[in-house]
Amino acid sequence: MDTVTVRKAPGHWPWIAPLLVLATAYGVIPFIGTSYLFEAILTPFLALSLAGLGLNILTGYAGQLSLGSAAFLAVGAFGAFNFNLRVQGLPLIVSIVLAGISAALIGIVFGLPSLRLKGFYLAISTLAAQFFVQWALTKFGWFSNNSPSGVIDAPPLTIFGISFEGAVGRYLFALTIVTIFTLFAWRFVNTRTGHHFIAVRDNELAAKVIGIPVLRTKLLAFAISSFIIGVAGVLWAFAYLRTVETGGFNLDRSFQIVFIIIIGGLATIRGSFFGAALIVIFPLILSRLGQLFLGDIFNSGVLEMSQRIVLGALIILFLIVEPNGLVSLWDRLRKKPLRLSRIKTIN
C-alpha cells in the first residue's frame, strides 16, 4: 500500500481571482449598485486602499515607519486643485500626475531623517510633515483660493473628454486609477529595486555590505510611497468628498492608514485592500448593531467612541493572534479545503 501525494499544478490560477474581481467591478457592480453603495462604501474604500498601498510600500516593503500619510494626501489633493485652477487648459490627468510628483518631493524632504533615524524615532519625526503641511494649508489662503471657509469644490472629473460625474462615474474613475497603481505596485515590488527595499527592511547593514545603496533606496521608498498616497488624496477629495479641505486630512486619517496596513497585512498588496475594507465597513456594521440594540442612545458621539475602542482592541488582537493580518488569515481559510489529497493505491 503506497500513499501518493497529488499536487495541483499552479498554472495561471493566481490571475483568475483578480480578473474575476475586475470583471465584477467593471461589468456588474455599476449596473446593480445603489448610490449609497458607491458614495459611502466603494469610493472611500478605493481611495483608502490606494493610500494603504502607498504606505505599505514604504513600511511593509522598505521598513520605514511613517505617521504623516495624511499630509501627503493633502498635498496631492490641494496640488491637483491648484494645478487645475491656475494652469489654463491643463488636462486633469496631468494635474493629478503633477500633484503626485509634488507629494513625492515633500515625501523626500521629510524622508531625509530616515538617513539617521530608525523605527519609533523615525515615525515621530514624520509627524512633522503632518503638522507642517496642515499648518501651511491653513495659514496661507492661496492654497484654498482664498476661500473664507477653507473649503473649496473639487473640479469636474473629465479625462480625455470622458466625464466621470455622478456616483457611478466617480466610482469608475477611482477604480481605474486604483487598478493602474495596483498593477504598478505589484510589478515594482518584484523588480530588483523592490528586492532592495526588502533587503534594507530585513537587515540594513547586510544590504549595505552587498552593495545596495541604502540611502538612495530609503529616499526612493519615500518618493514612491508619497506619490501614490498623493494620488490617493486626489481620489479622496475629488471622487469621495467632492471638496478640498484640510479637515479631511487630519492626524486621525494618518493613523487610519496605519491601521489599514496593520490589520490587512504588511508587505502584501492584498493587505491594503483587506484592511481598507474592514476600516470602511466596520463603522457601518457597528452603527447598525448599535441602533438595533441601544436605539436612540447610540448617537454619533457614542458611535465614534465605540469605534475607537473596538478598533483599538481589534488591532491589539491582530498583533497578538495574527500579526500578518487579514491576508494571512484569509490564505489559511482558503487553503483548508484545498489540502493535499492522499490517494491510496494497491500495488
Secondary structure as GFF3:
##gff-version 3
##sequence-region A 1 347
A	DSSP	beta_strand	2	6	.	.	.	ID=ss1
A	DSSP	alpha_helix	13	27	.	.	.	ID=ss2
A	DSSP	alpha_helix	29	32	.	.	.	ID=ss3
A	DSSP	alpha_helix	35	36	.	.	.	ID=ss4
A	DSSP	pi_helix	37	42	.	.	.	ID=ss5
A	DSSP	alpha_helix	43	55	.	.	.	ID=ss6
A	DSSP	pi_helix	56	61	.	.	.	ID=ss7
A	DSSP	alpha_helix	69	86	.	.	.	ID=ss8
A	DSSP	alpha_helix	92	111	.	.	.	ID=ss9
A	DSSP	three_ten_helix	112	115	.	.	.	ID=ss10
A	DSSP	alpha_helix	119	139	.	.	.	ID=ss11
A	DSSP	three_ten_helix	141	144	.	.	.	ID=ss12
A	DSSP	beta_strand	152	153	.	.	.	ID=ss13
A	DSSP	beta_strand	158	159	.	.	.	ID=ss14
A	DSSP	beta_strand	162	163	.	.	.	ID=ss15
A	DSSP	alpha_helix	166	189	.	.	.	ID=ss16
A	DSSP	alpha_helix	192	202	.	.	.	ID=ss17
A	DSSP	alpha_helix	204	209	.	.	.	ID=ss18
A	DSSP	alpha_helix	214	234	.	.	.	ID=ss19
A	DSSP	pi_helix	235	241	.	.	.	ID=ss20
A	DSSP	beta_strand	243	244	.	.	.	ID=ss21
A	DSSP	three_ten_helix	246	249	.	.	.	ID=ss22
A	DSSP	alpha_helix	251	264	.	.	.	ID=ss23
A	DSSP	alpha_helix	269	294	.	.	.	ID=ss24
A	DSSP	three_ten_helix	295	297	.	.	.	ID=ss25
A	DSSP	alpha_helix	300	321	.	.	.	ID=ss26
A	DSSP	alpha_helix	325	335	.	.	.	ID=ss27
A	DSSP	three_ten_helix	336	338	.	.	.	ID=ss28
A	DSSP	beta_strand	341	345	.	.	.	ID=ss29
###
